[in-house]
Amino acid sequence: MEMSQCSEGILMELERLRKELYGMVQKGTETLTSPEIYKASITLDKLIVKFLQQKYYAN
């Protein structure tokens, strides 16, 4: 898989996460709860690790 394809997948996952977080806010949840923050944080951490693995270990 080419780097551009890997990056595209990660960008799509980030966009999905962004929409999920904004969706929570738009539904009237002005402040995210601790479980929601934890879930978003873990998801973001996984995406960052995935990106770094693809960037540095794809060779």
PyMOL Python script that loads the backbone (N, CA, C, O; Angstrom):
from pymol import cmd

cmd.read_pdbstr("""\
ATOM      1  N   MET A   1       0.845  -1.183   0.000  1.00  0.00           N
ATOM      2  CA  MET A   1       0.000   0.000   0.000  1.00  0.00           C
ATOM      3  C   MET A   1       0.884   1.238   0.000  1.00  0.00           C
ATOM      4  O   MET A   1       1.835   1.325   0.777  1.00  0.00           O
ATOM      5  N   GLU A   2       0.580   2.180  -0.855  1.00  0.00           N
ATOM      6  CA  GLU A   2       1.371   3.401  -0.950  1.00  0.00           C
ATOM      7  C   GLU A   2       1.085   4.316   0.234  1.00  0.00           C
ATOM      8  O   GLU A   2       0.033   4.242   0.868  1.00  0.00           O
ATOM      9  N   MET A   3       2.060   5.182   0.509  1.00  0.00           N
ATOM     10  CA  MET A   3       1.922   6.118   1.627  1.00  0.00           C
ATOM     11  C   MET A   3       0.716   7.014   1.469  1.00  0.00           C
ATOM     12  O   MET A   3       0.026   7.307   2.446  1.00  0.00           O
ATOM     13  N   SER A   4       0.450   7.456   0.239  1.00  0.00           N
ATOM     14  CA  SER A   4      -0.689   8.347   0.029  1.00  0.00           C
ATOM     15  C   SER A   4      -1.998   7.643   0.362  1.00  0.00           C
ATOM     16  O   SER A   4      -2.925   8.267   0.878  1.00  0.00           O
ATOM     17  N   GLN A   5      -2.081   6.343   0.069  1.00  0.00           N
ATOM     18  CA  GLN A   5      -3.284   5.590   0.399  1.00  0.00           C
ATOM     19  C   GLN A   5      -3.411   5.415   1.902  1.00  0.00           C
ATOM     20  O   GLN A   5      -4.513   5.503   2.444  1.00  0.00           O
ATOM     21  N   CYS A   6      -2.298   5.169   2.583  1.00  0.00           N
ATOM     22  CA  CYS A   6      -2.307   5.037   4.031  1.00  0.00           C
ATOM     23  C   CYS A   6      -2.750   6.337   4.679  1.00  0.00           C
ATOM     24  O   CYS A   6      -3.606   6.350   5.562  1.00  0.00           O
ATOM     25  N   SER A   7      -2.156   7.421   4.226  1.00  0.00           N
ATOM     26  CA  SER A   7      -2.493   8.725   4.780  1.00  0.00           C
ATOM     27  C   SER A   7      -3.954   9.057   4.534  1.00  0.00           C
ATOM     28  O   SER A   7      -4.617   9.633   5.396  1.00  0.00           O
ATOM     29  N   GLU A   8      -4.460   8.695   3.360  1.00  0.00           N
ATOM     30  CA  GLU A   8      -5.860   8.960   3.039  1.00  0.00           C
ATOM     31  C   GLU A   8      -6.780   8.232   4.020  1.00  0.00           C
ATOM     32  O   GLU A   8      -7.777   8.796   4.469  1.00  0.00           O
ATOM     33  N   GLY A   9      -6.450   6.991   4.350  1.00  0.00           N
ATOM     34  CA  GLY A   9      -7.251   6.231   5.311  1.00  0.00           C
ATOM     35  C   GLY A   9      -7.246   6.881   6.680  1.00  0.00           C
ATOM     36  O   GLY A   9      -8.279   6.957   7.346  1.00  0.00           O
ATOM     37  N   ILE A  10      -6.096   7.342   7.093  1.00  0.00           N
ATOM     38  CA  ILE A  10      -5.990   8.002   8.396  1.00  0.00           C
ATOM     39  C   ILE A  10      -6.763   9.313   8.381  1.00  0.00           C
ATOM     40  O   ILE A  10      -7.444   9.642   9.353  1.00  0.00           O
ATOM     41  N   LEU A  11      -6.667  10.055   7.303  1.00  0.00           N
ATOM     42  CA  LEU A  11      -7.423  11.306   7.199  1.00  0.00           C
ATOM     43  C   LEU A  11      -8.928  11.041   7.271  1.00  0.00           C
ATOM     44  O   LEU A  11      -9.672  11.803   7.889  1.00  0.00           O
ATOM     45  N   MET A  12      -9.360   9.970   6.644  1.00  0.00           N
ATOM     46  CA  MET A  12     -10.787   9.626   6.686  1.00  0.00           C
ATOM     47  C   MET A  12     -11.211   9.279   8.114  1.00  0.00           C
ATOM     48  O   MET A  12     -12.296   9.665   8.548  1.00  0.00           O
ATOM     49  N   GLU A  13     -10.358   8.549   8.846  1.00  0.00           N
ATOM     50  CA  GLU A  13     -10.663   8.209  10.233  1.00  0.00           C
ATOM     51  C   GLU A  13     -10.692   9.456  11.108  1.00  0.00           C
ATOM     52  O   GLU A  13     -11.555   9.588  11.976  1.00  0.00           O
ATOM     53  N   LEU A  14      -9.748  10.374  10.880  1.00  0.00           N
ATOM     54  CA  LEU A  14      -9.742  11.630  11.635  1.00  0.00           C
ATOM     55  C   LEU A  14     -11.003  12.446  11.366  1.00  0.00           C
ATOM     56  O   LEU A  14     -11.575  13.032  12.285  1.00  0.00           O
ATOM     57  N   GLU A  15     -11.430  12.483  10.118  1.00  0.00           N
ATOM     58  CA  GLU A  15     -12.645  13.216   9.761  1.00  0.00           C
ATOM     59  C   GLU A  15     -13.861  12.593  10.428  1.00  0.00           C
ATOM     60  O   GLU A  15     -14.750  13.308  10.892  1.00  0.00           O
ATOM     61  N   ARG A  16     -13.909  11.257  10.482  1.00  0.00           N
ATOM     62  CA  ARG A  16     -15.021  10.578  11.145  1.00  0.00           C
ATOM     63  C   ARG A  16     -15.038  10.939  12.631  1.00  0.00           C
ATOM     64  O   ARG A  16     -16.099  11.212  13.194  1.00  0.00           O
ATOM     65  N   LEU A  17     -13.863  10.939  13.265  1.00  0.00           N
ATOM     66  CA  LEU A  17     -13.769  11.299  14.679  1.00  0.00           C
ATOM     67  C   LEU A  17     -14.188  12.748  14.902  1.00  0.00           C
ATOM     68  O   LEU A  17     -14.895  13.054  15.862  1.00  0.00           O
ATOM     69  N   ARG A  18     -13.753  13.635  14.015  1.00  0.00           N
ATOM     70  CA  ARG A  18     -14.125  15.054  14.135  1.00  0.00           C
ATOM     71  C   ARG A  18     -15.634  15.220  14.048  1.00  0.00           C
ATOM     72  O   ARG A  18     -16.229  15.953  14.838  1.00  0.00           O
ATOM     73  N   LYS A  19     -16.256  14.539  13.086  1.00  0.00           N
ATOM     74  CA  LYS A  19     -17.703  14.630  12.931  1.00  0.00           C
ATOM     75  C   LYS A  19     -18.428  14.069  14.146  1.00  0.00           C
ATOM     76  O   LYS A  19     -19.454  14.602  14.569  1.00  0.00           O
ATOM     77  N   GLU A  20     -17.890  12.996  14.702  1.00  0.00           N
ATOM     78  CA  GLU A  20     -18.493  12.403  15.898  1.00  0.00           C
ATOM     79  C   GLU A  20     -18.449  13.386  17.062  1.00  0.00           C
ATOM     80  O   GLU A  20     -19.438  13.557  17.776  1.00  0.00           O
ATOM     81  N   LEU A  21     -17.297  14.034  17.250  1.00  0.00           N
ATOM     82  CA  LEU A  21     -17.160  14.985  18.350  1.00  0.00           C
ATOM     83  C   LEU A  21     -18.044  16.206  18.151  1.00  0.00           C
ATOM     84  O   LEU A  21     -18.701  16.653  19.092  1.00  0.00           O
ATOM     85  N   TYR A  22     -18.069  16.758  16.922  1.00  0.00           N
ATOM     86  CA  TYR A  22     -18.929  17.906  16.662  1.00  0.00           C
ATOM     87  C   TYR A  22     -20.392  17.525  16.748  1.00  0.00           C
ATOM     88  O   TYR A  22     -21.229  18.337  17.144  1.00  0.00           O
ATOM     89  N   GLY A  23     -20.702  16.295  16.380  1.00  0.00           N
ATOM     90  CA  GLY A  23     -22.088  15.818  16.485  1.00  0.00           C
ATOM     91  C   GLY A  23     -22.554  15.817  17.925  1.00  0.00           C
ATOM     92  O   GLY A  23     -23.705  16.151  18.205  1.00  0.00           O
ATOM     93  N   MET A  24     -21.670  15.445  18.845  1.00  0.00           N
ATOM     94  CA  MET A  24     -22.014  15.452  20.266  1.00  0.00           C
ATOM     95  C   MET A  24     -22.320  16.868  20.723  1.00  0.00           C
ATOM     96  O   MET A  24     -23.257  17.094  21.489  1.00  0.00           O
ATOM     97  N   VAL A  25     -21.533  17.808  20.255  1.00  0.00           N
ATOM     98  CA  VAL A  25     -21.728  19.203  20.654  1.00  0.00           C
ATOM     99  C   VAL A  25     -23.024  19.740  20.051  1.00  0.00           C
ATOM    100  O   VAL A  25     -23.778  20.434  20.732  1.00  0.00           O
ATOM    101  N   GLN A  26     -23.288  19.433  18.797  1.00  0.00           N
ATOM    102  CA  GLN A  26     -24.475  19.938  18.127  1.00  0.00           C
ATOM    103  C   GLN A  26     -25.760  19.340  18.697  1.00  0.00           C
ATOM    104  O   GLN A  26     -26.821  19.953  18.590  1.00  0.00           O
ATOM    105  N   LYS A  27     -25.681  18.169  19.294  1.00  0.00           N
ATOM    106  CA  LYS A  27     -26.863  17.538  19.884  1.00  0.00           C
ATOM    107  C   LYS A  27     -27.230  18.180  21.220  1.00  0.00           C
ATOM    108  O   LYS A  27     -28.196  17.770  21.864  1.00  0.00           O
ATOM    109  N   GLY A  28     -26.475  19.168  21.627  1.00  0.00           N
ATOM    110  CA  GLY A  28     -26.779  19.852  22.875  1.00  0.00           C
ATOM    111  C   GLY A  28     -25.851  19.467  24.007  1.00  0.00           C
ATOM    112  O   GLY A  28     -25.971  19.997  25.112  1.00  0.00           O
ATOM    113  N   THR A  29     -24.946  18.571  23.759  1.00  0.00           N
ATOM    114  CA  THR A  29     -23.965  18.202  24.773  1.00  0.00           C
ATOM    115  C   THR A  29     -22.815  19.191  24.652  1.00  0.00           C
ATOM    116  O   THR A  29     -21.856  18.967  23.913  1.00  0.00           O
ATOM    117  N   GLU A  30     -22.928  20.275  25.385  1.00  0.00           N
ATOM    118  CA  GLU A  30     -21.917  21.327  25.266  1.00  0.00           C
ATOM    119  C   GLU A  30     -20.583  20.905  25.856  1.00  0.00           C
ATOM    120  O   GLU A  30     -19.524  21.291  25.361  1.00  0.00           O
ATOM    121  N   THR A  31     -20.638  20.118  26.905  1.00  0.00           N
ATOM    122  CA  THR A  31     -19.412  19.637  27.525  1.00  0.00           C
ATOM    123  C   THR A  31     -19.390  18.127  27.416  1.00  0.00           C
ATOM    124  O   THR A  31     -20.342  17.453  27.807  1.00  0.00           O
ATOM    125  N   LEU A  32     -18.312  17.605  26.888  1.00  0.00           N
ATOM    126  CA  LEU A  32     -18.193  16.161  26.781  1.00  0.00           C
ATOM    127  C   LEU A  32     -17.981  15.556  28.159  1.00  0.00           C
ATOM    128  O   LEU A  32     -17.322  16.150  29.012  1.00  0.00           O
ATOM    129  N   THR A  33     -18.539  14.382  28.370  1.00  0.00           N
ATOM    130  CA  THR A  33     -18.350  13.693  29.645  1.00  0.00           C
ATOM    131  C   THR A  33     -16.971  13.038  29.659  1.00  0.00           C
ATOM    132  O   THR A  33     -16.323  12.907  28.620  1.00  0.00           O
ATOM    133  N   SER A  34     -16.545  12.638  30.818  1.00  0.00           N
ATOM    134  CA  SER A  34     -15.242  11.977  30.941  1.00  0.00           C
ATOM    135  C   SER A  34     -15.136  10.732  30.057  1.00  0.00           C
ATOM    136  O   SER A  34     -14.106  10.544  29.411  1.00  0.00           O
ATOM    137  N   PRO A  35     -16.170   9.866  30.001  1.00  0.00           N
ATOM    138  CA  PRO A  35     -16.074   8.696  29.118  1.00  0.00           C
ATOM    139  C   PRO A  35     -15.973   9.083  27.641  1.00  0.00           C
ATOM    140  O   PRO A  35     -15.274   8.418  26.877  1.00  0.00           O
ATOM    141  N   GLU A  36     -16.654  10.136  27.240  1.00  0.00           N
ATOM    142  CA  GLU A  36     -16.587  10.593  25.847  1.00  0.00           C
ATOM    143  C   GLU A  36     -15.209  11.157  25.527  1.00  0.00           C
ATOM    144  O   GLU A  36     -14.659  10.898  24.456  1.00  0.00           O
ATOM    145  N   ILE A  37     -14.661  11.919  26.447  1.00  0.00           N
ATOM    146  CA  ILE A  37     -13.313  12.475  26.267  1.00  0.00           C
ATOM    147  C   ILE A  37     -12.302  11.346  26.213  1.00  0.00           C
ATOM    148  O   ILE A  37     -11.397  11.363  25.379  1.00  0.00           O
ATOM    149  N   TYR A  38     -12.447  10.367  27.093  1.00  0.00           N
ATOM    150  CA  TYR A  38     -11.531   9.228  27.120  1.00  0.00           C
ATOM    151  C   TYR A  38     -11.593   8.461  25.805  1.00  0.00           C
ATOM    152  O   TYR A  38     -10.553   8.123  25.240  1.00  0.00           O
ATOM    153  N   LYS A  39     -12.792   8.184  25.313  1.00  0.00           N
ATOM    154  CA  LYS A  39     -12.958   7.444  24.059  1.00  0.00           C
ATOM    155  C   LYS A  39     -12.321   8.209  22.896  1.00  0.00           C
ATOM    156  O   LYS A  39     -11.603   7.621  22.087  1.00  0.00           O
ATOM    157  N   ALA A  40     -12.579   9.504  22.812  1.00  0.00           N
ATOM    158  CA  ALA A  40     -12.014  10.317  21.734  1.00  0.00           C
ATOM    159  C   ALA A  40     -10.495  10.367  21.840  1.00  0.00           C
ATOM    160  O   ALA A  40      -9.803  10.304  20.824  1.00  0.00           O
ATOM    161  N   SER A  41      -9.977  10.477  23.045  1.00  0.00           N
ATOM    162  CA  SER A  41      -8.534  10.531  23.262  1.00  0.00           C
ATOM    163  C   SER A  41      -7.864   9.224  22.839  1.00  0.00           C
ATOM    164  O   SER A  41      -6.828   9.239  22.173  1.00  0.00           O
ATOM    165  N   ILE A  42      -8.454   8.105  23.225  1.00  0.00           N
ATOM    166  CA  ILE A  42      -7.901   6.799  22.856  1.00  0.00           C
ATOM    167  C   ILE A  42      -7.934   6.625  21.338  1.00  0.00           C
ATOM    168  O   ILE A  42      -6.968   6.145  20.744  1.00  0.00           O
ATOM    169  N   THR A  43      -9.037   7.012  20.717  1.00  0.00           N
ATOM    170  CA  THR A  43      -9.155   6.900  19.261  1.00  0.00           C
ATOM    171  C   THR A  43      -8.103   7.755  18.569  1.00  0.00           C
ATOM    172  O   THR A  43      -7.469   7.312  17.611  1.00  0.00           O
ATOM    173  N   LEU A  44      -7.919   8.965  19.047  1.00  0.00           N
ATOM    174  CA  LEU A  44      -6.918   9.859  18.461  1.00  0.00           C
ATOM    175  C   LEU A  44      -5.508   9.298  18.654  1.00  0.00           C
ATOM    176  O   LEU A  44      -4.688   9.352  17.738  1.00  0.00           O
ATOM    177  N   ASP A  45      -5.225   8.760  19.838  1.00  0.00           N
ATOM    178  CA  ASP A  45      -3.920   8.149  20.081  1.00  0.00           C
ATOM    179  C   ASP A  45      -3.663   7.001  19.110  1.00  0.00           C
ATOM    180  O   ASP A  45      -2.560   6.874  18.579  1.00  0.00           O
ATOM    181  N   LYS A  46      -4.661   6.176  18.877  1.00  0.00           N
ATOM    182  CA  LYS A  46      -4.514   5.050  17.946  1.00  0.00           C
ATOM    183  C   LYS A  46      -4.224   5.546  16.533  1.00  0.00           C
ATOM    184  O   LYS A  46      -3.405   4.967  15.819  1.00  0.00           O
ATOM    185  N   LEU A  47      -4.897   6.616  16.138  1.00  0.00           N
ATOM    186  CA  LEU A  47      -4.667   7.170  14.802  1.00  0.00           C
ATOM    187  C   LEU A  47      -3.256   7.733  14.670  1.00  0.00           C
ATOM    188  O   LEU A  47      -2.616   7.578  13.630  1.00  0.00           O
ATOM    189  N   ILE A  48      -2.777   8.380  15.717  1.00  0.00           N
ATOM    190  CA  ILE A  48      -1.423   8.936  15.697  1.00  0.00           C
ATOM    191  C   ILE A  48      -0.402   7.810  15.589  1.00  0.00           C
ATOM    192  O   ILE A  48       0.538   7.902  14.799  1.00  0.00           O
ATOM    193  N   VAL A  49      -0.573   6.757  16.369  1.00  0.00           N
ATOM    194  CA  VAL A  49       0.345   5.615  16.308  1.00  0.00           C
ATOM    195  C   VAL A  49       0.301   4.972  14.927  1.00  0.00           C
ATOM    196  O   VAL A  49       1.340   4.632  14.360  1.00  0.00           O
ATOM    197  N   LYS A  50      -0.893   4.810  14.394  1.00  0.00           N
ATOM    198  CA  LYS A  50      -1.047   4.212  13.066  1.00  0.00           C
ATOM    199  C   LYS A  50      -0.321   5.050  12.011  1.00  0.00           C
ATOM    200  O   LYS A  50       0.370   4.507  11.149  1.00  0.00           O
ATOM    201  N   PHE A  51      -0.477   6.360  12.083  1.00  0.00           N
ATOM    202  CA  PHE A  51       0.190   7.252  11.142  1.00  0.00           C
ATOM    203  C   PHE A  51       1.707   7.124  11.252  1.00  0.00           C
ATOM    204  O   PHE A  51       2.400   7.007  10.242  1.00  0.00           O
ATOM    205  N   LEU A  52       2.220   7.146  12.481  1.00  0.00           N
ATOM    206  CA  LEU A  52       3.668   7.063  12.677  1.00  0.00           C
ATOM    207  C   LEU A  52       4.219   5.720  12.222  1.00  0.00           C
ATOM    208  O   LEU A  52       5.307   5.660  11.648  1.00  0.00           O
ATOM    209  N   GLN A  53       3.486   4.652  12.469  1.00  0.00           N
ATOM    210  CA  GLN A  53       3.930   3.341  12.009  1.00  0.00           C
ATOM    211  C   GLN A  53       3.999   3.293  10.496  1.00  0.00           C
ATOM    212  O   GLN A  53       4.958   2.770   9.928  1.00  0.00           O
ATOM    213  N   GLN A  54       2.997   3.830   9.851  1.00  0.00           N
ATOM    214  CA  GLN A  54       2.966   3.820   8.388  1.00  0.00           C
ATOM    215  C   GLN A  54       4.061   4.716   7.815  1.00  0.00           C
ATOM    216  O   GLN A  54       4.673   4.391   6.798  1.00  0.00           O
ATOM    217  N   LYS A  55       4.295   5.827   8.467  1.00  0.00           N
ATOM    218  CA  LYS A  55       5.294   6.765   7.978  1.00  0.00           C
ATOM    219  C   LYS A  55       6.712   6.226   8.120  1.00  0.00           C
ATOM    220  O   LYS A  55       7.526   6.376   7.209  1.00  0.00           O
ATOM    221  N   TYR A  56       7.013   5.601   9.253  1.00  0.00           N
ATOM    222  CA  TYR A  56       8.396   5.212   9.524  1.00  0.00           C
ATOM    223  C   TYR A  56       8.699   3.731   9.297  1.00  0.00           C
ATOM    224  O   TYR A  56       9.865   3.351   9.192  1.00  0.00           O
ATOM    225  N   TYR A  57       7.663   2.891   9.219  1.00  0.00           N
ATOM    226  CA  TYR A  57       7.928   1.453   9.096  1.00  0.00           C
ATOM    227  C   TYR A  57       7.327   0.856   7.834  1.00  0.00           C
ATOM    228  O   TYR A  57       7.287  -0.367   7.696  1.00  0.00           O
ATOM    229  N   ALA A  58       6.866   1.676   6.921  1.00  0.00           N
ATOM    230  CA  ALA A  58       6.249   1.177   5.694  1.00  0.00           C
ATOM    231  C   ALA A  58       7.280   0.700   4.682  1.00  0.00           C
ATOM    232  O   ALA A  58       6.931   0.016   3.721  1.00  0.00           O
ATOM    233  N   ASN A  59       8.521   1.045   4.882  1.00  0.00           N
ATOM    234  CA  ASN A  59       9.576   0.692   3.918  1.00  0.00           C
ATOM    235  C   ASN A  59       9.818  -0.765   3.847  1.00  0.00           C
ATOM    236  O   ASN A  59      10.673  -1.212   3.083  1.00  0.00           O
TER     237      ASN A  59
END
""", "prot")
cmd.dss("prot")
cmd.show_as("cartoon", "prot")
cmd.util.cbc("prot")
cmd.orient("prot")
